[in-house]
Amino acid sequence: MGTESQAEELLSLFGLSNVERFSAPERRLYRAFGLERTSLGQLLAPASWMGMVRAGLKSQFIPGKKLKGMVGDVLQMPGVSLLSDGNIVGDFKPQRADKRPDYLELAAMKC
């Protein structure tokens, strides 16, 4: 939900500057895919913040890949939807903000 230049900077850190992407600052697409916002209480729960601390520490030790802070709505829940011919063929909607999908499993799905 950041700007195009922020997306370009972040994605280029991981060699992904050429991937298709879109921005939804009004969150319409998030709602359409069933990705809600979390509460501040849930975000600050020990299970969630420990995962975020681990992720933050990891990013500090990736050579040449230092993240520069938060961008966008920190309460927006993440998610992934795999589309084929206009249909959702796989998705990941976590219950906590610190959870991440098995990207390889999603990528291996038949479309």
Beta strands, then each sheet from edge to edge (+ up, - down):
strand 1: 80-84
strand 2: 87-92
sheet 1: 1+ 2-
end
